[in-house]
């Protein structure tokens, strides 16, 4: 019951912050760094966690903002300030590639069943690299998270996509995607998630289900 109550409270918090952000924020591309002055909101839900990330980009190389995560199986939440740094971008006539470093610092909270509540320092650091053109997309990312007495682990992923057609500006764009997560410390350490990505104008939606039977649902709003 404690886990369910804690989970429901965090989901209410995510929904409230999402509504406020969609109402007041100008949201741009769902990338770790946007254009100078851009504000980005990302609401992500997969088999391992629920997360909300809202960040501001003072330049084309850096962004910072608030990051919330609730790791369901591990029964702990993170409240952090996240910094994203674009280290290198390769712009080609028909493709683009990016390399980022992501880091965060803040607090972790856990109330695991018979254990006493814990609230302590937490941080993470990792990288993200992607390449895409109008037809193909590939991304690799990793991260080490340390929540001191609560939990610490390393995770990495590969994200691949292909579009069955190349649409014009303003069309509904569809991508067939698959994401493979690997977390050595977890009992079921490999999770594969086939999913669909749709975007049109200011809306981006990802929907799928993984090999554990869990639903993926990601939504990004931008304009």
N, C-alpha and C positions, 0 to 999 in steps of 0.2 A: 504494500500500500504506500509506503514511503516513496518508493521508486516512481509509482504512477503519479502520486501527488506532485513530486518534484518535476517530473516530465511535463505534466499539464501546466504547471506554473511557468516553466520555461517556454512552452509553446505559446501561451498567452502573451508572454513578453515579446517573442519573435513577431507574432501577428500584429501587435500594437505598434512596434517600432517600424514594421514594414509599411503599415498604413500611413504613419506619419511621414516616412521617407517618400513614399509615392505621392503624397499630397504636397510636400514642400520642397523636395529636392529636384534639381535638374539632373537626370540620370543619363550617362553616356555609355560607351562601349563596355562590355563585360570583360575588361582586361584589368590586370593588376595596376596599370598606370594609364590614365586617360590623357586628354589634352590639357594644357594649362588652364586652371580654373574649373575643370570638370569635376562633377560629383557622380559617383557610381554606387548603385545598390545591387547586391547579389544575395538572393535567398536560395539556399541549397539544401536538399534533403536526399540522403542515400541510405544504404544499408547500415552504415556505421554511425552516422551523426546527422544532426540538424544544425545548420549554421546560418548566420547573417553577417554580412560584411558591407559596411558603408564607408567609403573613403573619398578623400578630396585630393586632387592632384595640383599642387602649386606650380609644377613644371611638367614637361613631357618625359622626365626621367624619374620622378619620385611621386609617391602618393602615401598618405597616412590616414588612418581612420580607426573606427571601432570594429572589433571582431568578437562575435559570440559563437560558441560552439557547445552543443550538448552531445557527448558520446554515450549512446544508449547502453551498450553492453558493459562499458566500463563504469557507468553510472556517475559521471562527473561532468561539470560544466566549466568552460573557460570564458572569462571576460578580459579582453586584451586590447591594447593599442597595437595595431599592425602597421609596419612600414614595408612598402614595396619599392624596389629600386630596379629600374631598367638599366642593365649593364651594357647591352649591345642590341642594336636593331639593324637588320639587313633588309633594305628596301630594293626590290627588283621590279622590272616593268610588269611582271605578271604574278609575283609572289612576295611574301614577307616572312621574315623569321625574327624571333625575339628571344632574349635571354634575361631572366629576372632573378634577383635574390629577394626572398620574403622573410621577414622576421617579426616576432611579436613578443610583448612583455605585458604581464598583468597578474591576474589571480585565478586560482582554481578552487572549485568547491565540490565536495562530495558528501553524500549521506548514504553510505552503503549498508543497508540492512542493520545488522547487529553492531557495526562499527560506529564509533562516535563521529559526529560531523567534523569535517576538516576543511579549513579555508587557508590556503597558503600561496606563496609565490609560484608563478609558472612562466614559461617562455618557450618559444620555438624558433627554428631557423631552417630554411630549405631553399631549393632552387626550382625554377620552372623554365622550360625551353619549348618553343613551338615553331612550326613551319606550316604555312598554308598557301594555297592558290585557290582559284575558283572551283576546282574539282576535288582536291584532297586536303586533309588536315591531319597533322600528327603532333602530339604533345607528350612531354615527359616531365614529371615533377617528383620531388621527394621532400621529406620534412622530418626533423627530429623534434619531438615534444617532450619537455621535462616539467612535470607537475610535482616534483619533490616527493613527498610522502604518499601522494595519491596515485600517480602513475607516471611512467615514462616509456616511450616507444619510438621506433622509426617506421615510417611508411613511405611507399613510393607507388607511382602509377604510370601507365601508358594509356593514352587516349587517341583513338584513330577514327577518322571519318571520311566518307565519300558522299558526294551528292549525285543523284541519278540524273539531274538536269541542271543547267546553268540558266538561272532566271535573270530578268531585267530588274532594274531599280524599281521598287514598289511591289514586286511580285512576292508571293509566299515562297520562301526558300526552304528546302527540305534536305536534311542530312541523315544518312544512316551511320550510326556511331557505335563504337564499342569501347568500354573502359575496363582496364584490368588493374585492380588494386592489390598490392602485396604488403602485408604487415607481418613481419617474422614473429613478433611477440604474441600475436593473437592465435587462438586455437584454430580457427578457420582462417588461415593467413592469406589465401588467394580468393578474391571475389571478382567475378566477371559480370559486367553489366551492359548488355546490348540495349540501345535506346534510340529514339528518334529526336532530332533537333529541328525545330521550326522557328523561323523568324521572318517578320514582316514589319517594315517601318520601325516603330518604337518597341516592338514586343519580341522577346525570345523565350522559347519554351522547350524544355527537355523532359521527355517522359520515357520510362522504361522499367525493367524489373531485372534483378540480378539472380545469380545462381543460388542464393539463399532464400529466394522467394520474396525479397523485400523490394518495395517500390522506390524508384528514383523519380523525383519531381523537382525541377529547377525552373525558376522564372526570373527573367530580367526585364526591367522596363527602362527605356531610355528615350530621350528626345533632344 
